[in-house]
């Protein structure tokens, strides 16, 4: 009987420690997400990425810390006022974190969409020499992300953005692209309505979709 009682106590202790660890992890993530939302410059975003990287080092089994580190670095690359070398360095760091996240969570629509977003950044650094190759790589990533989860507004929005760029390049109408962007906004609204306060799951992208919608009007 004593053995059973001891076993129950040990199990309860493990459960309590696990819950405490999860709570600390979520609180740390929420803190860094708030900091990332306030970030303006590339250096601000680098600091945010460093914060997520520290969480990733402490919680190596979780995919979200590396995901957000990659997102912060990708945005740093887009906002960088530096030259090609500096921008490419941000995107290279972002790719490493995204790949690590993908190892922890394979075939994850959010991660695949983010990988496509990073590729878009690399393309934007030098569209003349990289456009022909990287545009196809980005389109493939967004297409896969949509296939993995047709309710992912970020994947659909970014696919629409790529379609819009392709339509402009080939002198075609924006109807297909604008249809995707409209669909993404509907999904963003649905996501917003169903998301719990303080969630650490990805919810970003609605502002980008609204800007793209302006092009379609």
C-alpha positions in Angstrom: 0.0 0.0 0.0 2.8 2.4 0.9 4.4 1.6 -2.5 1.2 2.6 -4.3 0.9 5.8 -2.2 4.5 6.7 -3.0 4.0 6.1 -6.7 0.9 8.3 -6.7 2.8 11.1 -4.9 5.6 10.9 -7.5 3.2 11.0 -10.4 1.5 14.1 -8.8 4.8 15.8 -8.3 5.8 15.1 -11.9 2.5 16.4 -13.2 2.8 19.6 -11.1 6.4 20.2 -12.3 5.3 19.6 -15.9 2.5 22.1 -15.5 4.7 24.7 -14.0 7.2 24.2 -16.8 4.4 24.6 -19.4 3.1 27.8 -17.7 6.6 29.3 -17.6 7.1 28.4 -21.3 3.8 30.0 -22.3 4.5 33.2 -20.3 7.9 33.5 -21.8 6.4 33.1 -25.3 3.7 35.7 -24.7 6.3 38.2 -23.4 8.4 37.8 -26.5 5.4 37.9 -28.8 4.4 41.3 -27.3 8.0 42.5 -27.7 8.0 41.4 -31.4 4.7 43.3 -32.1 6.4 46.5 -30.8 9.5 46.0 -32.9 10.1 48.6 -35.5 13.7 48.3 -36.7 15.7 45.4 -37.9 17.8 45.5 -34.7 14.6 45.4 -32.6 13.5 42.3 -34.5 17.0 40.7 -34.1 16.6 41.2 -30.4 13.2 39.5 -30.5 14.6 36.6 -32.5 17.4 36.2 -29.9 14.7 36.0 -27.2 12.8 33.3 -29.0 16.1 31.5 -29.7 16.8 31.4 -25.9 13.4 29.8 -25.3 14.1 27.3 -28.1 17.3 26.3 -26.4 15.4 25.6 -23.2 12.5 23.9 -24.9 14.2 22.1 -27.8 11.1 19.9 -28.4 8.8 22.8 -29.2 8.5 24.2 -32.7 7.0 27.6 -32.0 10.1 29.3 -30.5 12.1 28.6 -33.6 9.1 29.5 -35.8 8.9 32.9 -34.3 12.7 33.4 -34.3 12.5 32.8 -38.0 9.6 35.1 -38.5 11.3 37.9 -36.6 14.5 37.5 -38.7 12.5 37.3 -41.9 10.8 40.6 -41.1 14.2 42.0 -40.1 15.4 41.2 -43.6 12.5 42.9 -45.2 12.9 46.0 -43.1 16.7 46.1 -43.3 18.1 49.3 -44.8 21.4 47.6 -45.4 22.8 46.1 -48.6 22.5 42.7 -50.1 24.9 41.0 -47.6 23.1 42.3 -44.5 19.6 41.3 -45.9 20.8 37.9 -47.0 22.3 37.3 -43.5 18.9 37.9 -41.9 17.2 35.5 -44.3 19.9 32.8 -43.9 19.4 33.0 -40.1 15.7 32.8 -40.6 16.0 29.7 -42.7 18.0 27.9 -40.1 15.3 28.5 -37.4 12.5 27.6 -39.8 14.3 24.3 -40.8 14.7 23.5 -37.1 11.0 24.1 -36.5 10.2 21.9 -39.4 12.3 19.1 -37.8 10.2 19.3 -34.7 6.9 19.5 -36.6 7.1 18.0 -40.1 4.4 18.9 -42.7 3.2 21.8 -40.6 1.4 24.3 -42.9 2.5 27.3 -40.8 6.1 26.4 -41.0 6.0 25.6 -44.8 4.2 29.0 -45.4 6.9 30.7 -43.4 9.6 29.0 -45.4 8.0 30.4 -48.5 7.8 33.8 -46.9 11.6 33.7 -46.3 12.1 32.7 -49.9 10.1 35.7 -51.0 12.5 37.8 -48.9 15.5 36.3 -50.6 13.9 37.0 -54.0 13.1 40.6 -53.0 16.8 41.3 -52.3 17.7 40.8 -56.0 14.6 40.1 -58.1 16.4 40.5 -61.4 18.9 37.6 -60.8 16.8 35.5 -58.4 13.2 36.0 -59.7 13.2 33.2 -62.3 14.3 30.5 -59.8 13.0 31.6 -56.4 9.5 32.6 -57.6 8.9 29.0 -58.4 10.3 27.8 -55.1 8.1 30.3 -53.2 5.0 29.3 -55.2 5.7 25.6 -54.5 6.0 26.3 -50.7 2.8 28.3 -50.5 1.0 25.7 -52.6 2.2 22.9 -50.3 1.2 25.0 -47.2 -2.3 25.4 -48.6 -2.6 21.6 -49.3 -1.5 20.8 -45.8 -4.2 23.2 -44.3 -6.7 24.9 -46.5 -7.9 26.9 -43.5 -4.5 28.6 -43.0 -5.0 32.3 -43.9 -1.3 33.1 -44.0 -0.6 30.4 -46.6 -3.5 31.5 -48.8 -2.7 35.2 -48.4 0.9 34.8 -49.4 0.0 32.5 -52.3 -2.3 35.3 -53.4 0.5 37.8 -53.1 2.7 35.7 -55.3 -0.1 35.2 -57.8 -0.5 39.0 -57.9 3.2 39.5 -58.6 3.1 36.9 -61.3 0.0 38.5 -62.9 1.6 41.8 -63.0 4.8 40.4 -64.5 3.0 38.6 -67.3 0.4 41.4 -67.9 -2.5 39.3 -66.7 -5.6 40.2 -64.7 -5.5 40.0 -60.8 -8.8 38.1 -60.5 -7.2 34.9 -59.2 -4.9 36.6 -56.8 -7.6 38.9 -55.5 -9.9 35.9 -55.0 -7.2 34.2 -52.8 -6.6 37.4 -50.8 -10.4 37.8 -50.2 -10.5 34.2 -49.0 -7.6 34.7 -46.7 -9.4 37.7 -45.1 -12.4 35.6 -44.5 -10.2 33.0 -42.8 -8.4 35.7 -40.7 -11.8 36.9 -39.5 -12.8 33.3 -38.6 -9.4 32.7 -36.9 -9.8 36.0 -34.9 -13.2 35.0 -33.7 -12.0 31.5 -32.5 -8.6 32.5 -31.1 -8.3 32.5 -27.3 -6.8 35.6 -25.6 -3.1 35.0 -25.0 -2.7 32.3 -27.6 0.8 31.6 -28.7 -0.3 30.0 -32.0 0.4 32.0 -35.2 -2.3 34.7 -35.9 -0.2 37.3 -37.8 -0.8 38.4 -41.3 -4.2 40.1 -41.4 -2.6 43.6 -41.9 -0.7 42.3 -44.9 -3.9 40.9 -46.4 -5.7 44.2 -45.9 -2.9 46.0 -47.7 -3.1 43.6 -50.6 -6.9 43.9 -50.7 -6.3 47.7 -51.3 -4.5 46.7 -54.6 -7.5 44.7 -55.7 -10.1 47.5 -55.1 
